[in-house]
């Protein structure tokens, strides 16, 4: 199984590095043969950025304050990709994706053609929401993590709504991407117990820690032909507004108080 990595740069987050290392250690028949780097630059003006902050209203303020006050730890770590992959032995490409509908990213067909013949599957650890030929030209498409159960929680932020809703568990999915937002085929899934966690940061950390072995499971599912379509798709969540923001701020602050008590 020859793999292309889709990255935003020559570093990956530490949980992504752990998942990739697990895959390469667990499966001698998997080899990274290409890396595609995203050269997209957000050219939003200061006014557009301000408008976005106004749209997010109270969440922009609460999230900023929360990030300043809380040490998020694990999810902020990065690992150089060359500690995992011999970059001298792989094909490296840089691409400026075309922006579709103002937010989706399309890797041009000519770039896909440059590596698709030598690659069976791509793993998305960068780029945004992908559309276009990269999803269809590879034998096994593109694998991507979604830290949520597709039948219950689609969208974002990771683990936020499960935390706010007081759920006892949260899901993790490795999906074979389609052009349906968080609606791809399920190559691996896991249910994680979060009932003992008091803060959103703790929920995120556990979801990332539990992600390590799932990429290897997903690749095996591709081989076995056991990727399945979800029975149904859950509600599509987005960044919160109004009462959920207040619920989060109170619950998370209380959780941190209890952890420090």
Secondary structure by P-SEA (a helix, b strand, c coil): cbbbbbcccccccaaaaaaaaaaaaacccccccbbbbbcccccccaaaaaaaaaaaaaaaaaaaaaaacccccccccccccccccccccbbbbbbbcccccccbbbccaaaaaaccccccbbbbcccccccccccccccccbbbbbccccccccccccaaaaaaacccbbbbbbcccccccccccccbbbbbbccccccaaaaaaaaaaaccaaaaaaaaaaaaccccccccccccccccccaaaaaaaaaaaaaaaaaac
